[in-house]
Amino acid sequence: MTTRRTFLHVLTGALAATAATAGLPRFALGQGRAAKVRAKDGTELFVKDTGGSGRAVVMTHAWPLNADVWDYQAAQLAKAGFRVVTYDRRGFGRSGQPAGGYDFDGFADDLAAVIEQTGVRDAMLVGYSMGGGEVVRYFSRHNGSNVIKAGLVGAAAYYLLKTESNGIGIDGAVFDGIKQGVQGDRKAYLGGLLKDVFLDGKRTASHPVTPDMVAQTLAMAMLASPAATVACVDAFAKTDFRGELAAVKVPTLVLHGTADIPVPLALAKATAAGIAQAKLIEYADASHGIVLTERDRVTRDLQAFLAG
């Protein structure tokens, strides 16, 4: 198990990083640094811009984490000459924590602000887990402006909630339980949830989940606003993207673990079927945490798709 000292070390480092970025400048073109973008409602969004002058990749993250979950992929893609832009969703990580705006219209508008103010063009837009919904809504709400390819990784981009018309969804009681857990002992609850999501003792992984990996993701989660953490559960559970999938009119790569529990494979298959130019790659026996547990394969697949 992760010791108290290990957790405190990781969390203290993350909090120190947050304090260090408090005085970051507004965004100006130029890679290799962090800066802030201002959303249309004034919320400041923390952005990391790394890599070279090649094709841009904009990456959105999973709930309840932040842009750091993409650090491995960002570093590898940057080494290959691509420009990589990652950012913390409003209410999470080092971004502002406003009272509202925690719906996919707001998230898509924030994404539009990041794309516009970083000046990326002809980019590949990649969403992990909840971030997949942002990708779809960006296409339906902003016509996919400046994006020519899309990637959906373990993405919740269909409709998570089980209803009469969506038999492949997840029972609403599950999401009610998540909200109750977050509103209770948030650290203990999220620690257990993240361990289950990434580890799942019945599964195998190219990069086995370690206590430090769980501690690092928990440290990310604890930087988020409690209110945003709860509000986003309703957002990703109850938003129906089925009618919007056709708006994604660019080549799209869908990467999904066959043992994914939070977003079952059936939902990924339905997502891919709803996007005209989608290609689904299944990761046998992989969990929802493939950005970490299958990090090399995810990186290779994204890079090959990006360069193709």
C-alpha positions as CSV (number, residue, x, y, z in Angstrom):
1,M,0.0,0.0,0.0
2,T,1.0,3.6,-0.5
3,T,2.4,5.0,2.7
4,R,1.2,8.3,4.2
5,R,4.7,9.7,3.6
6,T,4.6,8.8,-0.1
7,F,1.2,10.3,-0.6
8,L,2.1,13.5,1.2
9,H,5.3,13.8,-0.8
10,V,3.4,13.5,-4.1
11,L,0.6,15.8,-3.1
12,T,2.9,18.4,-1.6
13,G,4.9,18.5,-4.9
14,A,1.7,18.9,-6.9
15,L,0.5,21.7,-4.7
16,A,3.9,23.4,-4.9
17,A,3.7,23.2,-8.7
18,T,0.3,24.9,-8.6
19,A,1.6,27.7,-6.5
20,A,4.5,28.2,-8.8
21,T,2.2,28.6,-11.8
22,A,-0.1,31.2,-10.1
23,G,1.7,34.1,-11.8
24,L,1.9,32.7,-15.3
25,P,1.5,35.1,-18.2
26,R,-1.4,35.1,-20.6
27,F,-0.7,32.9,-23.6
28,A,1.8,34.1,-26.2
29,L,2.9,32.0,-29.2
30,G,6.0,30.0,-28.4
31,Q,6.4,26.4,-27.4
32,G,8.1,24.8,-24.4
33,R,6.3,26.6,-21.6
34,A,3.2,26.8,-19.5
35,A,0.8,29.7,-19.7
36,K,-2.8,30.6,-19.1
37,V,-5.7,31.0,-21.6
38,R,-8.8,33.0,-20.7
39,A,-12.1,31.4,-21.4
40,K,-15.0,33.6,-22.6
41,D,-16.4,33.8,-19.1
42,G,-13.1,34.9,-17.7
43,T,-12.0,31.6,-16.2
44,E,-8.3,31.1,-16.6
45,L,-7.2,27.7,-18.0
46,F,-3.7,26.3,-17.4
47,V,-2.0,25.2,-20.6
48,K,1.2,23.4,-21.4
49,D,2.7,23.8,-24.8
50,T,5.6,21.6,-25.7
51,G,7.5,20.2,-28.7
52,G,8.5,21.5,-32.0
53,S,6.9,23.2,-35.0
54,G,5.3,20.1,-36.5
55,R,1.7,19.1,-36.6
56,A,-0.1,20.1,-33.4
57,V,-1.9,17.7,-31.0
58,V,-4.4,19.1,-28.5
59,M,-5.2,16.7,-25.7
60,T,-8.0,16.8,-23.1
61,H,-8.0,14.7,-20.0
62,A,-10.0,12.3,-17.9
63,W,-12.1,13.1,-14.8
64,P,-11.0,13.7,-12.1
65,L,-7.4,14.3,-13.3
66,N,-5.6,17.0,-15.2
67,A,-3.3,17.6,-18.1
68,D,-0.4,15.8,-16.3
69,V,-2.0,12.4,-17.1
70,W,-0.8,13.0,-20.7
71,D,2.8,13.8,-19.8
72,Y,4.3,10.6,-21.1
73,Q,2.6,10.8,-24.5
74,A,3.3,14.6,-24.7
75,A,7.0,14.0,-24.1
76,Q,7.2,11.3,-26.7
77,L,5.3,13.1,-29.3
78,A,7.3,16.3,-28.7
79,K,10.5,14.3,-29.2
80,A,9.1,13.2,-32.5
81,G,8.8,16.8,-33.5
82,F,5.1,17.4,-32.9
83,R,3.7,20.3,-31.0
84,V,1.6,19.1,-28.0
85,V,-0.9,21.3,-26.2
86,T,-2.5,20.0,-23.0
87,Y,-4.6,21.8,-20.5
88,D,-6.4,21.5,-17.2
89,R,-10.2,21.5,-17.5
90,R,-12.0,24.3,-15.6
91,G,-12.3,23.3,-12.0
92,F,-9.4,20.9,-12.2
93,G,-5.7,21.0,-11.7
94,R,-4.2,24.5,-12.0
95,S,-7.1,26.1,-13.9
96,G,-9.6,28.4,-12.3
97,Q,-12.5,27.0,-10.2
98,P,-15.5,29.1,-11.1
99,A,-19.0,28.5,-9.7
100,G,-20.4,27.1,-12.9
101,G,-19.8,26.2,-16.5
102,Y,-19.5,22.5,-15.8
103,D,-21.4,21.2,-18.8
104,F,-20.2,20.2,-22.3
105,D,-21.2,23.4,-23.9
106,G,-18.9,25.2,-21.5
107,F,-16.1,22.6,-21.9
108,A,-16.3,22.9,-25.7
109,D,-16.1,26.6,-25.5
110,D,-13.1,26.4,-23.2
111,L,-11.5,24.0,-25.7
112,A,-12.2,26.5,-28.5
113,A,-10.5,29.2,-26.4
114,V,-7.4,27.0,-26.0
115,I,-7.2,26.2,-29.7
116,E,-7.8,29.9,-30.7
117,Q,-5.4,31.5,-28.3
118,T,-2.6,28.9,-28.8
119,G,-2.9,29.5,-32.5
120,V,-2.9,25.8,-33.5
121,R,-3.9,24.9,-37.0
122,D,-4.7,21.6,-38.7
123,A,-4.5,19.9,-35.3
124,M,-5.3,16.4,-34.1
125,L,-7.7,16.6,-31.1
126,V,-7.5,13.8,-28.6
127,G,-9.8,13.1,-25.7
128,Y,-9.3,10.6,-22.9
129,S,-12.3,9.3,-21.0
130,M,-14.5,12.3,-20.2
131,G,-12.4,14.3,-22.7
132,G,-13.9,12.3,-25.5
133,G,-17.2,14.1,-24.9
134,E,-15.4,17.4,-25.3
135,V,-14.1,16.3,-28.6
136,V,-17.5,15.4,-29.9
137,R,-19.2,18.5,-28.6
138,Y,-16.4,20.7,-30.1
139,F,-17.2,19.3,-33.5
140,S,-21.0,19.8,-33.1
141,R,-20.7,23.2,-31.5
142,H,-17.6,24.7,-33.1
143,N,-17.6,22.7,-36.4
144,G,-14.3,21.2,-35.5
145,S,-12.5,24.4,-36.3
146,N,-8.7,24.0,-37.0
147,V,-8.9,20.2,-36.4
148,I,-8.3,17.7,-39.1
149,K,-8.0,14.4,-37.1
150,A,-9.5,13.2,-33.8
151,G,-8.5,10.6,-31.3
152,L,-10.8,9.0,-28.6
153,V,-9.0,7.1,-25.9
154,G,-11.1,5.1,-23.4
155,A,-13.6,7.8,-24.4
156,A,-17.0,8.5,-22.9
157,A,-18.3,9.9,-26.2
158,Y,-21.6,8.0,-26.7
159,Y,-24.0,8.0,-23.8
160,L,-23.0,6.5,-20.5
161,L,-26.4,6.4,-18.7
162,K,-28.5,3.3,-19.2
163,T,-32.0,4.2,-20.4
164,E,-34.8,2.5,-22.3
165,S,-33.2,3.7,-25.5
166,N,-29.6,2.9,-24.4
167,G,-29.4,-0.6,-23.1
168,I,-25.6,-0.7,-23.3
169,G,-25.3,2.1,-20.7
170,I,-24.5,2.0,-17.0
171,D,-27.2,2.1,-14.3
172,G,-27.8,5.5,-12.8
173,A,-27.2,4.2,-9.3
174,V,-23.5,3.8,-10.1
175,F,-23.2,7.5,-10.8
176,D,-25.2,8.4,-7.7
177,G,-22.8,6.3,-5.7
178,I,-19.8,8.1,-7.2
179,K,-21.3,11.5,-6.3
180,Q,-22.0,10.3,-2.7
181,G,-18.4,9.0,-2.4
182,V,-16.9,12.3,-3.6
183,Q,-19.1,14.3,-1.2
184,G,-17.9,12.1,1.7
185,D,-14.2,11.3,2.3
186,R,-13.1,12.4,-1.1
187,K,-9.5,11.4,-0.7
188,A,-10.2,7.9,0.5
189,Y,-13.0,7.3,-2.0
190,L,-11.1,8.6,-5.1
191,G,-8.0,6.6,-4.0
192,G,-10.0,3.4,-4.1
193,L,-11.7,4.3,-7.3
194,L,-8.5,5.2,-9.1
195,K,-6.9,2.0,-8.0
196,D,-9.8,0.0,-9.3
197,V,-9.9,1.9,-12.6
198,F,-6.2,1.5,-13.3
199,L,-5.4,-1.8,-11.6
200,D,-8.3,-4.3,-11.6
201,G,-6.5,-7.4,-10.3
202,K,-8.1,-9.6,-12.9
203,R,-6.4,-7.8,-15.8
204,T,-2.9,-7.6,-17.2
205,A,-1.0,-4.5,-18.2
206,S,2.2,-3.7,-20.1
207,H,3.1,-1.3,-17.3
208,P,1.7,-2.7,-14.0
209,V,0.1,-0.2,-11.7
210,T,2.2,0.7,-8.7
211,P,1.3,2.4,-5.5
212,D,3.1,5.5,-6.7
213,M,1.1,5.6,-9.9
214,V,-2.1,5.5,-7.8
215,A,-0.7,8.2,-5.5
216,Q,0.2,10.4,-8.4
217,T,-3.2,10.2,-10.0
218,L,-4.8,10.8,-6.6
219,A,-2.7,13.9,-6.2
220,M,-4.0,15.2,-9.5
221,A,-7.6,14.5,-8.4
222,M,-7.2,16.2,-5.1
223,L,-6.2,19.5,-6.8
224,A,-9.7,19.7,-8.3
225,S,-12.6,21.7,-6.9
226,P,-14.9,19.3,-5.0
227,A,-17.9,21.1,-6.6
228,A,-16.5,20.6,-10.1
229,T,-15.7,17.0,-9.3
230,V,-19.3,16.3,-8.4
231,A,-20.8,18.4,-11.2
232,C,-18.8,16.6,-13.8
233,V,-20.3,13.3,-12.8
234,D,-23.7,14.5,-14.0
235,A,-22.1,16.0,-17.1
236,F,-20.4,12.9,-18.3
237,A,-23.1,10.5,-17.2
238,K,-26.2,12.3,-18.5
239,T,-25.0,13.9,-21.7
240,D,-26.2,12.0,-24.8
241,F,-23.8,12.5,-27.6
242,R,-25.4,10.0,-30.0
243,G,-27.0,12.6,-32.2
244,E,-23.7,14.5,-32.4
245,L,-21.3,11.8,-33.6
246,A,-22.1,12.5,-37.2
247,A,-20.7,16.0,-36.8
248,V,-17.2,14.4,-36.4
249,K,-16.3,14.5,-40.1
250,V,-12.6,13.9,-39.9
251,P,-10.5,10.6,-39.7
252,T,-10.9,9.4,-36.1
253,L,-8.9,6.8,-34.1
254,V,-10.7,5.1,-31.3
255,L,-8.5,3.2,-28.7
256,H,-10.2,1.2,-26.1
257,G,-9.5,-1.6,-23.6
258,T,-11.7,-4.7,-23.8
259,A,-11.7,-4.9,-20.0
260,D,-12.7,-1.2,-19.5
261,I,-15.3,-1.1,-16.8
262,P,-16.2,2.7,-16.5
263,V,-16.7,2.9,-20.2
264,P,-17.6,-0.6,-21.5
265,L,-16.3,-1.7,-24.9
266,A,-19.8,-1.8,-26.3
267,L,-20.0,2.0,-25.9
268,A,-16.7,2.4,-27.8
269,K,-18.0,0.2,-30.6
270,A,-21.2,2.3,-30.8
271,T,-19.1,5.5,-30.9
272,A,-16.9,4.2,-33.7
273,A,-20.0,3.1,-35.6
274,G,-21.5,6.6,-35.4
275,I,-18.4,8.4,-36.9
276,A,-18.1,7.9,-40.6
277,Q,-14.3,7.9,-40.7
278,A,-13.6,6.1,-37.4
279,K,-11.1,3.2,-36.9
280,L,-11.4,1.2,-33.6
281,I,-8.4,-0.5,-32.1
282,E,-9.2,-2.8,-29.2
283,Y,-6.6,-3.4,-26.5
284,A,-7.1,-7.0,-25.3
285,D,-7.7,-7.2,-21.5
286,A,-6.7,-3.6,-21.0
287,S,-8.5,-1.5,-18.4
288,H,-9.8,2.1,-18.5
289,G,-6.4,3.3,-17.5
290,I,-4.7,2.6,-20.9
291,V,-3.1,6.0,-21.0
292,L,-0.9,4.8,-18.2
293,T,-1.0,1.0,-18.3
294,E,-0.5,0.8,-22.1
295,R,1.3,4.1,-22.4
296,D,3.8,2.9,-25.1
297,R,1.2,1.4,-27.3
298,V,-1.1,4.4,-27.0
299,T,1.8,6.6,-27.9
300,R,2.7,4.5,-30.9
301,D,-0.8,4.3,-32.2
302,L,-1.5,8.1,-31.8
303,Q,1.9,8.9,-33.4
304,A,1.3,6.6,-36.4
305,F,-2.2,8.0,-36.9
306,L,-1.0,11.5,-36.5
307,A,1.8,11.0,-39.1
308,G,-0.4,9.0,-41.5
